[in-house]
Amino acid sequence: MQKIATISLLVADYDAAIAFYRDQAGFDLLEDTDMGGGKRWVLVAPPGGSGPRLLLAKAEGEAQLAALGNQAGGRVMLFLETDDFARDHAAMLARGVTFLEPPRHEAYGSVAVFADLYGNKWDLIEPRR
């Protein structure tokens, strides 16, 4: 059996990224281990989730710094699936998450695009069952 367990996401600053994902997006901080030399192993994930975790990786060098907020070329990069769109949308708004559009109700479910602190686009989505 194989699965995608972890996805690396470039960040400019570990603590700012932790604050966004934990305090605004509502994720759990799973691990924050000092690796020496200014590097840390920082894992976050949605609460109760069984899907991939995010490794918050501090950008180094011109190419990585240039990719901050644009790792998917301006497209939605990640999809945060919920079982209660209205609850999670309201909670994220209350915690200061910036949504780039009002909620839409499509044939496939309820969705709204939000941006992380660097501008990476995410879908908050409740699939139609």
C-alpha positions in Angstrom: 0.0 0.0 0.0 1.2 3.5 -0.8 -0.2 6.9 0.1 0.8 10.5 -0.1 1.7 11.2 3.5 3.3 14.7 3.5 3.3 17.7 1.1 6.1 20.3 1.4 4.9 23.9 1.4 7.4 26.7 1.2 7.2 29.4 3.9 9.2 32.5 4.6 9.1 32.1 8.4 8.3 29.0 10.5 6.6 30.9 13.3 4.4 33.1 11.1 3.4 30.0 9.1 2.6 28.0 12.3 0.5 31.0 13.5 -1.5 31.1 10.3 -2.1 27.4 9.9 -2.8 26.7 13.6 -4.5 30.0 14.7 -6.3 31.0 11.5 -6.9 27.9 9.4 -7.5 25.8 12.5 -4.9 23.1 11.9 -3.1 21.1 14.5 0.6 21.5 15.0 1.8 17.9 14.9 5.5 18.5 15.3 8.1 21.3 15.6 11.6 19.8 15.8 14.8 21.8 15.7 17.0 20.3 13.1 20.0 22.6 13.7 21.4 25.3 11.5 18.1 27.3 11.6 16.1 24.4 10.1 13.0 22.9 11.7 10.8 19.9 10.9 7.3 21.5 11.2 4.2 19.4 10.4 0.6 20.7 10.5 -2.6 19.0 9.5 -6.4 19.6 9.8 -7.8 18.3 13.0 -9.1 14.8 12.9 -7.8 14.4 9.4 -6.3 11.2 8.0 -4.9 12.7 4.8 -1.6 14.2 4.0 0.2 16.5 6.4 1.9 19.7 5.4 5.6 20.1 6.0 6.3 23.8 6.4 9.7 24.2 4.7 11.6 27.5 5.1 12.4 28.8 1.6 16.1 29.2 0.9 17.8 30.8 -2.1 16.4 33.0 -4.9 14.3 30.3 -6.7 12.5 29.1 -3.5 11.9 32.7 -2.3 10.5 33.6 -5.7 8.1 30.6 -5.5 6.6 31.7 -2.2 2.8 32.0 -2.6 3.0 30.8 -6.2 3.9 27.1 -5.9 1.0 26.2 -8.3 1.5 29.0 -10.8 -1.5 31.0 -9.5 -4.0 28.0 -9.5 -5.7 26.5 -6.5 -3.0 24.3 -5.0 -4.6 22.4 -2.1 -8.1 21.3 -1.3 -9.3 21.4 2.3 -12.3 19.0 2.4 -14.9 19.5 5.2 -18.1 17.8 6.3 -19.7 21.1 7.2 -18.9 23.9 4.8 -21.0 26.6 6.6 -19.4 25.9 10.0 -15.8 25.9 8.8 -16.2 28.8 6.4 -17.7 30.9 9.3 -15.0 29.8 11.7 -12.2 30.6 9.3 -13.6 34.0 8.5 -13.9 34.8 12.2 -10.2 33.8 12.7 -9.2 36.2 9.9 -8.7 33.9 6.9 -9.0 35.8 3.6 -11.5 34.3 1.2 -11.0 35.4 -2.4 -14.6 34.8 -3.4 -18.0 34.3 -1.8 -19.1 30.6 -1.3 -20.4 28.9 -4.5 -22.7 25.9 -4.6 -21.7 23.8 -7.6 -22.9 20.4 -8.9 -19.9 18.8 -7.1 -20.4 20.7 -3.8 -20.0 23.9 -1.8 -16.7 25.7 -2.3 -14.8 28.9 -1.7 -11.2 29.8 -2.5 -9.0 31.2 0.3 -5.4 32.3 0.4 -2.8 31.4 3.0 -0.5 34.0 4.4 1.8 33.9 1.3 -1.1 33.9 -1.3 -1.2 30.2 -2.1 -4.8 29.4 -3.1 -6.8 26.7 -1.4 -10.3 25.4 -1.9 -12.5 24.9 1.2 -14.8 22.3 -0.1 -17.7 20.2 1.1 -18.3 17.6 -1.7 -21.9 16.8 -2.6 -22.6 13.3 -1.2 
